[in-house]
């Protein structure tokens, strides 16, 4: 790696100048005109040796230039004592060739090979119509899961389905009170919207919503939400490519993961 080569090059120079070995940072500068890398090494050393950082940086750069390896184009001092480093073009050419050689396996590693990780994402309200905004969580969650997998971890993807709670009770209560049929996701969303309005404006309806929520679907004298109606919602989500796992499946996955990690 070029970065480790630069670090070793600087450390050997410090040793040659009889300067103390200190922890310093090598990073990409904010502006490209300052080079490919920059280091605060002279600033750190100045505090240790009680010397002027810019003068110290110039002294170090003088020796760095003299012993400059073939992959470095130039070195210069900037600001209060930063040292800027510009690399030769062949460094980038070789890096690109390496990426092309590795192809689809580029960047794959085992840094997290001992880790078992659950990534929980994509949790839109199933009682609202699915829209483009819901894909943000999906895209971010799936990206995190794939990056984590690429680093060698065993990844479990999970999604709380959101099919239980006060938001569900509002929609179900509206369906029960009005007798409306749920044959589409749009119909369910309408019950949710109307039920939410009534929940805020009608105290009797609000009490009924609480009863529905606490009853876990077993409302006396009423028909709870059926499998066919639930499938209307899930079918809409599957159509949009969402990964849907029930909370029971998630708990089972989490329990299994914890058990294996302890074992």
Number of C-alpha atoms within 10 A of each C-alpha: 6 12 11 10 12 17 15 12 15 19 18 14 17 19 11 11 12 9 14 12 14 13 10 14 13 17 13 15 15 11 8 10 9 19 19 17 20 22 21 19 24 27 20 17 22 17 11 13 12 9 13 15 22 19 15 19 23 19 14 21 23 14 15 19 14 8 11 15 12 10 15 17 14 15 21 19 22 14 8 14 22 20 25 23 22 18 17 13 11 11 13 11 11 11 13 11 11 12 14 12 11 11 10 9 11 12 11 13 13 12 12 15 14 11 16 18 18 17 15 18 22 22 18 21 15 22 23 19 18 18 9 7 9 16 17 12 15 20 13 12 17 18 12 15 21 14 14 20 21 20 16 18 21 17 19 16 18 23 21 19 19 16 16 14 13 15 20 23 26 27 24 24 30 24 23 17 12 10 9 12 12 20 14 15 22 17 19 26 20 18 25 24 18 14 26 22 14 18 20 10 11 11 11 10 20 20 12 18 25 16 17 23 21 14 13 12 19 14 16 10 6 11 12 17 16 10 8 11 16 16 14 17 23 16 14 17 18 11 8 13 11 18 16 19 14 14 16 11 14 19 13 12 16 17 12 12 19 13 10 10 11 7 6
